[in-house]
Amino acid sequence: MKTVNVSISGLGAVSPLGLTLDETFQGLLAGKPAIQPADDRICALIPGALVARVAPEFDKTIPRAEA
């Protein structure tokens, strides 16, 4: 079996609870809900649909990692 070296350079999170690892962890500790009833037209077609949307202030562009 071939051995592969892996390097972890950091830890992060982008979630409905927050845009950073700390915000997400604090949201979990506070018992903050991350899901909500679906309120848009497409999801509303599914009975009982729940969504977990990322915060609206999330910038959808993610810079490419530099090697």
C-alpha positions as CSV (number, residue, x, y, z in Angstrom):
1,M,0.0,0.0,0.0
2,K,1.3,3.4,-1.0
3,T,1.9,6.0,1.8
4,V,0.6,9.5,1.3
5,N,1.7,12.5,3.3
6,V,-1.0,15.0,4.2
7,S,-0.6,18.4,5.7
8,I,-3.5,20.2,7.5
9,S,-2.9,24.0,7.4
10,G,-5.9,25.1,9.3
11,L,-9.4,24.5,10.4
12,G,-12.5,26.4,9.3
13,A,-16.2,26.3,8.9
14,V,-18.9,27.9,6.8
15,S,-22.3,26.9,8.1
16,P,-25.8,28.2,8.9
17,L,-24.5,28.8,12.4
18,G,-21.6,31.1,11.4
19,L,-19.0,31.9,8.9
20,T,-16.0,30.9,11.1
21,L,-15.2,27.9,13.2
22,D,-15.6,30.0,16.4
23,E,-19.0,31.3,15.3
24,T,-20.2,27.9,14.4
25,F,-18.9,26.4,17.7
26,Q,-20.5,29.2,19.7
27,G,-23.8,28.7,17.9
28,L,-23.7,25.0,18.8
29,L,-22.9,25.7,22.4
30,A,-25.8,28.3,22.6
31,G,-28.2,25.8,21.0
32,K,-28.8,28.1,18.1
33,P,-31.0,26.4,15.5
34,A,-29.4,26.0,12.1
35,I,-32.5,24.8,10.1
36,Q,-35.7,26.6,9.3
37,P,-38.8,25.9,7.4
38,A,-38.4,26.2,3.6
39,D,-39.8,29.6,2.5
40,D,-39.0,29.8,-1.1
41,R,-41.2,28.6,-3.9
42,I,-39.3,25.5,-5.0
43,C,-38.6,24.1,-1.5
44,A,-42.2,24.9,-0.4
45,L,-43.4,22.3,-2.9
46,I,-42.0,19.6,-0.7
47,P,-44.2,19.1,2.4
48,G,-42.2,19.5,5.6
49,A,-39.1,20.7,3.8
50,L,-36.4,22.2,6.0
51,V,-33.4,24.2,4.9
52,A,-30.0,25.1,6.4
53,R,-28.8,28.1,4.5
54,V,-25.4,29.7,4.9
55,A,-25.6,33.2,6.3
56,P,-26.4,35.9,3.6
57,E,-23.1,37.8,4.3
58,F,-21.1,34.8,3.0
59,D,-19.1,35.9,0.0
60,K,-19.6,33.1,-2.6
61,T,-16.1,33.6,-4.1
62,I,-13.5,31.4,-2.4
63,P,-9.9,32.2,-3.2
64,R,-7.8,29.4,-4.7
65,A,-5.3,27.9,-2.3
66,E,-1.7,28.8,-3.0
67,A,0.5,25.7,-3.1
